[in-house]
Amino acid sequence: MHDIETHLIEFVRSLFDAIGWFGVVVAMTMESACIPLPSEIIMPLTGSWSRRWAAVGRASWWSASGWRAAT
């Protein structure tokens, strides 16, 4: 079980790093289409990912919060 969880987290993390905010949209679309990618993994990673982008100046805190609220 731990291996599956680790692979899912790494997949979502690499998706976010590869295509940015659109990765959040893709991941949530996959979850809505009943593909086994739980939002319990997607949303916490989105929050930490948006904080990281806001910290390095690639996104403001407000835009990061807006994207989190929209997804």
MMTF fields as JSON, N, C-alpha, C and O atoms, coordinates in Angstrom:
{
  "mmtfVersion": "1.0.0",
  "mmtfProducer": "UNKNOWN",
  "numBonds": 283,
  "numAtoms": 284,
  "numGroups": 71,
  "numChains": 1,
  "numModels": 1,
  "chainsPerModel": [1],
  "groupsPerChain": [71],
  "chainIdList": ["A"],
  "bondAtomList": [4, 2, 8, 6, 12, 10, 16, 14, 20, 18, 24, 22, 28, 26, 32, 30, 36, 34, 40, 38, 44, 42, 48, 46, 52, 50, 56, 54, 60, 58, 64, 62, 68, 66, 72, 70, 76, 74, 80, 78, 84, 82, 88, 86, 92, 90, 96, 94, 100, 98, 104, 102, 108, 106, 112, 110, 116, 114, 120, 118, 124, 122, 128, 126, 132, 130, 136, 134, 140, 138, 144, 142, 148, 146, 152, 150, 156, 154, 160, 158, 164, 162, 168, 166, 172, 170, 176, 174, 180, 178, 184, 182, 188, 186, 192, 190, 196, 194, 200, 198, 204, 202, 208, 206, 212, 210, 216, 214, 220, 218, 224, 222, 228, 226, 232, 230, 236, 234, 240, 238, 244, 242, 248, 246, 252, 250, 256, 254, 260, 258, 264, 262, 268, 266, 272, 270, 276, 274, 280, 278],
  "bondOrderList": [1, 1, 1, 1, 1, 1, 1, 1, 1, 1, 1, 1, 1, 1, 1, 1, 1, 1, 1, 1, 1, 1, 1, 1, 1, 1, 1, 1, 1, 1, 1, 1, 1, 1, 1, 1, 1, 1, 1, 1, 1, 1, 1, 1, 1, 1, 1, 1, 1, 1, 1, 1, 1, 1, 1, 1, 1, 1, 1, 1, 1, 1, 1, 1, 1, 1, 1, 1, 1, 1],
  "groupList": [{"groupName": "MET", "atomNameList": ["N", "CA", "C", "O"], "elementList": ["N", "C", "C", "O"], "formalChargeList": [0, 0, 0, 0], "bondAtomList": [1, 0, 2, 1, 3, 2], "bondOrderList": [1, 1, 2], "singleLetterCode": "M", "chemCompType": "L-PEPTIDE LINKING"}, {"groupName": "HIS", "atomNameList": ["N", "CA", "C", "O"], "elementList": ["N", "C", "C", "O"], "formalChargeList": [0, 0, 0, 0], "bondAtomList": [1, 0, 2, 1, 3, 2], "bondOrderList": [1, 1, 2], "singleLetterCode": "H", "chemCompType": "L-PEPTIDE LINKING"}, {"groupName": "ASP", "atomNameList": ["N", "CA", "C", "O"], "elementList": ["N", "C", "C", "O"], "formalChargeList": [0, 0, 0, 0], "bondAtomList": [1, 0, 2, 1, 3, 2], "bondOrderList": [1, 1, 2], "singleLetterCode": "D", "chemCompType": "L-PEPTIDE LINKING"}, {"groupName": "ILE", "atomNameList": ["N", "CA", "C", "O"], "elementList": ["N", "C", "C", "O"], "formalChargeList": [0, 0, 0, 0], "bondAtomList": [1, 0, 2, 1, 3, 2], "bondOrderList": [1, 1, 2], "singleLetterCode": "I", "chemCompType": "L-PEPTIDE LINKING"}, {"groupName": "GLU", "atomNameList": ["N", "CA", "C", "O"], "elementList": ["N", "C", "C", "O"], "formalChargeList": [0, 0, 0, 0], "bondAtomList": [1, 0, 2, 1, 3, 2], "bondOrderList": [1, 1, 2], "singleLetterCode": "E", "chemCompType": "L-PEPTIDE LINKING"}, {"groupName": "THR", "atomNameList": ["N", "CA", "C", "O"], "elementList": ["N", "C", "C", "O"], "formalChargeList": [0, 0, 0, 0], "bondAtomList": [1, 0, 2, 1, 3, 2], "bondOrderList": [1, 1, 2], "singleLetterCode": "T", "chemCompType": "L-PEPTIDE LINKING"}, {"groupName": "LEU", "atomNameList": ["N", "CA", "C", "O"], "elementList": ["N", "C", "C", "O"], "formalChargeList": [0, 0, 0, 0], "bondAtomList": [1, 0, 2, 1, 3, 2], "bondOrderList": [1, 1, 2], "singleLetterCode": "L", "chemCompType": "L-PEPTIDE LINKING"}, {"groupName": "PHE", "atomNameList": ["N", "CA", "C", "O"], "elementList": ["N", "C", "C", "O"], "formalChargeList": [0, 0, 0, 0], "bondAtomList": [1, 0, 2, 1, 3, 2], "bondOrderList": [1, 1, 2], "singleLetterCode": "F", "chemCompType": "L-PEPTIDE LINKING"}, {"groupName": "VAL", "atomNameList": ["N", "CA", "C", "O"], "elementList": ["N", "C", "C", "O"], "formalChargeList": [0, 0, 0, 0], "bondAtomList": [1, 0, 2, 1, 3, 2], "bondOrderList": [1, 1, 2], "singleLetterCode": "V", "chemCompType": "L-PEPTIDE LINKING"}, {"groupName": "ARG", "atomNameList": ["N", "CA", "C", "O"], "elementList": ["N", "C", "C", "O"], "formalChargeList": [0, 0, 0, 0], "bondAtomList": [1, 0, 2, 1, 3, 2], "bondOrderList": [1, 1, 2], "singleLetterCode": "R", "chemCompType": "L-PEPTIDE LINKING"}, {"groupName": "SER", "atomNameList": ["N", "CA", "C", "O"], "elementList": ["N", "C", "C", "O"], "formalChargeList": [0, 0, 0, 0], "bondAtomList": [1, 0, 2, 1, 3, 2], "bondOrderList": [1, 1, 2], "singleLetterCode": "S", "chemCompType": "L-PEPTIDE LINKING"}, {"groupName": "ALA", "atomNameList": ["N", "CA", "C", "O"], "elementList": ["N", "C", "C", "O"], "formalChargeList": [0, 0, 0, 0], "bondAtomList": [1, 0, 2, 1, 3, 2], "bondOrderList": [1, 1, 2], "singleLetterCode": "A", "chemCompType": "L-PEPTIDE LINKING"}, {"groupName": "GLY", "atomNameList": ["N", "CA", "C", "O"], "elementList": ["N", "C", "C", "O"], "formalChargeList": [0, 0, 0, 0], "bondAtomList": [1, 0, 2, 1, 3, 2], "bondOrderList": [1, 1, 2], "singleLetterCode": "G", "chemCompType": "PEPTIDE LINKING"}, {"groupName": "TRP", "atomNameList": ["N", "CA", "C", "O"], "elementList": ["N", "C", "C", "O"], "formalChargeList": [0, 0, 0, 0], "bondAtomList": [1, 0, 2, 1, 3, 2], "bondOrderList": [1, 1, 2], "singleLetterCode": "W", "chemCompType": "L-PEPTIDE LINKING"}, {"groupName": "CYS", "atomNameList": ["N", "CA", "C", "O"], "elementList": ["N", "C", "C", "O"], "formalChargeList": [0, 0, 0, 0], "bondAtomList": [1, 0, 2, 1, 3, 2], "bondOrderList": [1, 1, 2], "singleLetterCode": "C", "chemCompType": "L-PEPTIDE LINKING"}, {"groupName": "PRO", "atomNameList": ["N", "CA", "C", "O"], "elementList": ["N", "C", "C", "O"], "formalChargeList": [0, 0, 0, 0], "bondAtomList": [1, 0, 2, 1, 3, 2], "bondOrderList": [1, 1, 2], "singleLetterCode": "P", "chemCompType": "L-PEPTIDE LINKING"}],
  "groupTypeList": [0, 1, 2, 3, 4, 5, 1, 6, 3, 4, 7, 8, 9, 10, 6, 7, 2, 11, 3, 12, 13, 7, 12, 8, 8, 8, 11, 0, 5, 0, 4, 10, 11, 14, 3, 15, 6, 15, 10, 4, 3, 3, 0, 15, 6, 5, 12, 10, 13, 10, 9, 9, 13, 11, 11, 8, 12, 9, 11, 10, 13, 13, 10, 11, 10, 12, 13, 9, 11, 11, 5],
  "groupIdList": [1, 2, 3, 4, 5, 6, 7, 8, 9, 10, 11, 12, 13, 14, 15, 16, 17, 18, 19, 20, 21, 22, 23, 24, 25, 26, 27, 28, 29, 30, 31, 32, 33, 34, 35, 36, 37, 38, 39, 40, 41, 42, 43, 44, 45, 46, 47, 48, 49, 50, 51, 52, 53, 54, 55, 56, 57, 58, 59, 60, 61, 62, 63, 64, 65, 66, 67, 68, 69, 70, 71],
  "secStructList": [7, 2, 2, 2, 2, 2, 2, 2, 2, 2, 2, 2, 2, 2, 2, 2, 2, 2, 2, 6, 2, 2, 2, 2, 2, 2, 2, 2, 2, 2, 2, 2, 6, 6, 7, 1, 7, 7, 2, 2, 2, 2, 2, 2, 2, 2, 2, 2, 2, 2, 2, 2, 2, 2, 2, 6, 6, 1, 1, 7, 2, 2, 2, 2, 2, 2, 2, 2, 2, 2, 7],
  "xCoordList": [0.821, 0.0, 0.863, 0.55, 1.948, 2.831, 3.481, 3.689, 3.801, 4.413, 3.456, 3.871, 2.191, 1.192, 1.072, 1.052, 0.992, 0.881, 2.105, 1.972, 3.276, 4.508, 4.543, 4.939, 4.136, 4.113, 3.102, 3.381, 1.937, 0.935, 1.429, 1.242, 2.059, 2.579, 3.658, 3.665, 4.559, 5.612, 5.044, 5.541, 4.002, 3.365, 2.74, 2.935, 2.0, 1.344, 2.39, 2.255, 3.412, 4.477, 5.179, 5.438, 5.49, 6.156, 5.215, 5.657, 3.918, 2.938, 2.877, 2.86, 2.843, 2.815, 4.089, 4.033, 5.236, 6.505, 6.628, 7.226, 6.074, 6.214, 5.309, 5.764, 4.048, 3.132, 2.451, 1.509, 2.907, 2.43, 0.982, 0.501, 0.305, -1.086, -2.004, -2.989, -1.687, -2.502, -2.435, -3.365, -1.345, -1.239, -2.28, -2.787, -2.606, -3.664, -4.999, -5.773, -5.251, -6.502, -6.569, -7.605, -5.469, -5.432, -5.66, -6.444, -4.983, -5.117, -6.542, -7.082, -7.157, -8.531, -9.519, -10.537, -9.232, -10.086, -9.995, -11.002, -8.789, -8.62, -9.394, -10.031, -9.335, -10.053, -11.558, -12.275, -12.036, -13.474, -13.95, -15.132, -13.039, -13.388, -13.284, -13.268, -13.213, -13.158, -11.884, -11.865, -10.83, -9.513, -8.947, -8.998, -8.416, -8.031, -6.839, -5.72, -7.106, -6.13, -6.836, -7.476, -6.729, -7.545, -7.197, -6.029, -8.228, -8.031, -7.352, -6.81, -7.374, -6.679, -5.166, -4.45, -4.687, -3.269, -3.049, -2.059, -3.954, -3.78, -3.819, -2.925, -4.823, -5.024, -3.938, -3.49, -3.489, -2.392, -1.108, -0.395, -0.817, 0.36, 0.194, 1.167, -1.026, -1.286, -1.028, -0.448, -1.455, -1.22, 0.257, 0.713, 1.009, 2.441, 3.161, 4.105, 2.726, 3.326, 3.074, 3.977, 1.862, 1.567, 2.312, 2.72, 2.498, 3.302, 4.742, 5.37, 5.258, 6.64, 6.794, 7.771, 5.843, 5.906, 5.764, 6.431, 4.91, 4.752, 6.025, 6.383, 6.703, 7.922, 9.068, 9.899, 9.129, 10.219, 9.836, 10.613, 8.653, 8.248, 7.632, 7.434, 7.322, 6.72, 5.207, 4.565, 4.65, 3.212, 3.017, 3.758, 2.035, 1.756, 0.937, 0.361, 0.891, 0.105, -1.357, -2.04, -1.85, -3.265, -3.593, -4.639, -2.717, -3.005, -2.926, -3.716, -1.986, -1.88, -3.137, -3.652, -3.622, -4.847, -6.055, -6.94, -6.099, -7.207, -7.25, -8.321, -6.083, -6.032, -6.433, -7.127, -5.999, -6.389, -7.888, -8.499, -8.486, -9.938, -10.696, -11.791, -10.136, -10.831, -10.796, -11.665, -9.803, -9.714, -10.329, -10.327],
  "yCoordList": [-1.199, 0.0, 1.261, 2.25, 1.2, 2.358, 2.656, 3.82, 1.613, 1.815, 2.516, 3.391, 2.142, 2.781, 4.26, 5.118, 4.538, 5.925, 6.746, 7.883, 6.17, 6.857, 7.139, 8.228, 6.179, 6.38, 7.448, 8.262, 7.453, 8.475, 9.871, 10.819, 9.994, 11.299, 11.772, 12.94, 10.895, 11.271, 11.625, 12.538, 10.905, 11.22, 12.613, 13.401, 12.907, 14.215, 15.323, 16.37, 15.108, 16.106, 16.37, 17.524, 15.318, 15.519, 16.167, 16.931, 15.867, 16.516, 18.008, 18.807, 18.399, 19.815, 20.514, 21.621, 19.876, 20.489, 20.604, 21.556, 19.653, 19.655, 20.676, 21.391, 20.769, 21.649, 22.695, 23.349, 22.863, 23.973, 23.837, 22.749, 24.976, 25.017, 24.139, 23.603, 23.994, 23.116, 21.672, 20.896, 21.311, 19.977, 19.747, 18.635, 20.804, 20.704, 20.421, 19.577, 21.128, 20.937, 19.517, 18.857, 19.051, 17.692, 16.659, 15.726, 16.818, 15.849, 15.83, 14.756, 16.994, 17.024, 16.493, 15.904, 16.693, 16.127, 14.606, 13.914, 14.097, 12.649, 12.094, 11.045, 12.797, 12.345, 12.374, 11.486, 13.381, 13.492, 12.454, 12.114, 11.953, 10.951, 9.531, 8.559, 9.418, 8.131, 7.336, 6.114, 8.029, 7.396, 7.445, 8.496, 6.353, 6.311, 7.211, 6.738, 8.492, 9.487, 10.35, 11.34, 9.991, 10.642, 12.11, 12.498, 12.906, 14.333, 14.554, 15.631, 13.551, 13.656, 13.735, 14.2, 13.29, 13.429, 14.703, 15.402, 15.01, 16.151, 17.483, 18.311, 17.698, 19.015, 19.419, 20.565, 18.539, 18.969, 19.297, 20.239, 18.513, 18.816, 20.131, 20.858, 20.438, 21.713, 22.872, 23.885, 22.724, 23.772, 23.999, 25.142, 22.922, 23.094, 23.59, 24.373, 23.143, 23.58, 25.069, 25.79, 25.534, 26.954, 27.826, 28.938, 27.348, 28.097, 28.214, 29.262, 27.131, 27.156, 28.156, 28.905, 28.174, 29.121, 30.554, 31.455, 30.769, 32.118, 32.552, 33.73, 31.623, 31.952, 32.362, 33.184, 31.811, 32.154, 33.281, 33.64, 33.836, 34.986, 34.664, 35.568, 33.4, 33.035, 33.211, 33.208, 33.363, 33.616, 34.403, 34.222, 35.26, 35.989, 35.11, 34.106, 35.492, 34.731, 34.733, 33.718, 35.863, 35.963, 35.104, 34.456, 35.084, 34.225, 32.762, 31.957, 32.394, 31.01, 30.607, 29.504, 31.49, 31.201, 31.122, 30.292, 31.974, 31.933, 30.65, 30.089, 30.178, 28.918, 27.76, 26.842, 27.799, 26.732, 26.728, 25.66, 27.884, 27.963, 27.528, 26.976, 27.764, 27.438, 25.948, 25.445, 25.235, 23.817, 22.948, 21.727],
  "zCoordList": [0.0, 0.0, 0.0, -0.663, 0.755, 0.841, -0.516, -0.859, -1.287, -2.608, -3.567, -4.326, -3.539, -4.402, -4.059, -4.942, -2.776, -2.315, -2.731, -3.182, -2.577, -2.96, -4.458, -4.873, -5.264, -6.72, -7.125, -8.005, -6.493, -6.803, -6.438, -7.2, -5.272, -4.857, -5.819, -6.208, -6.206, -7.15, -8.522, -9.182, -8.957, -10.234, -10.211, -11.136, -9.168, -9.064, -8.942, -9.575, -8.15, -7.99, -9.32, -9.659, -10.079, -11.369, -12.379, -13.236, -12.284, -13.16, -12.884, -13.821, -11.614, -11.252, -11.707, -12.242, -11.5, -11.892, -13.407, -13.909, -14.134, -15.596, -16.269, -17.163, -15.872, -16.606, -15.739, -16.189, -14.512, -13.689, -13.249, -12.931, -13.242, -12.755, -13.591, -13.083, -14.858, -15.695, -15.196, -15.418, -14.527, -13.929, -12.857, -12.704, -12.108, -11.096, -11.78, -11.33, -12.857, -13.605, -14.164, -14.072, -14.741, -15.298, -14.202, -14.379, -13.075, -11.98, -11.432, -11.167, -11.258, -10.746, -11.782, -11.418, -13.058, -14.106, -14.096, -14.245, -13.919, -13.836, -12.643, -12.742, -11.524, -10.327, -10.561, -10.1, -11.27, -11.543, -12.553, -12.585, -13.372, -14.374, -13.811, -14.566, -12.493, -11.785, -12.06, -11.913, -12.455, -12.532, -11.123, -10.484, -10.624, -9.204, -8.856, -8.657, -8.791, -8.368, -7.331, -7.686, -6.057, -5.024, -4.8, -4.804, -4.608, -4.35, -3.001, -2.754, -2.125, -0.846, -1.038, -0.151, -2.172, -2.516, -3.322, -3.112, -4.235, -5.139, -4.393, -4.568, -3.581, -2.973, -1.969, -2.017, -1.062, -0.181, -0.95, -0.602, -2.0, -2.81, -3.562, -3.763, -3.976, -4.641, -3.687, -4.077, -2.449, -1.461, -1.202, -1.169, -1.018, -0.769, -2.01, -1.911, -3.168, -4.432, -4.658, -5.08, -4.382, -4.587, -3.585, -3.924, -2.366, -1.385, -1.847, -1.7, -2.404, -2.889, -4.031, -4.071, -4.954, -6.077, -5.58, -6.087, -4.602, -4.057, -3.334, -3.365, -2.692, -1.942, -2.86, -2.472, -4.06, -4.977, -5.929, -6.814, -5.753, -6.551, -7.895, -8.706, -8.159, -9.434, -9.426, -10.476, -8.241, -8.103, -6.813, -5.847, -6.805, -5.58, -4.639, -5.059, -3.375, -2.418, -2.821, -2.678, -3.324, -3.702, -4.901, -4.927, -5.899, -7.058, -6.679, -7.172, -5.808, -5.357, -4.582, -4.762, -3.732, -2.977, -3.883, -3.674, -4.881, -5.837, -6.619, -6.849, -7.033, -7.756, -6.86, -7.298, -5.606, -4.672, -4.468, -4.414, -4.355, -4.136, -5.371, -5.258, -6.558, -7.796, -8.104, -8.815, -7.579, -7.918, -6.916, -7.072]
}
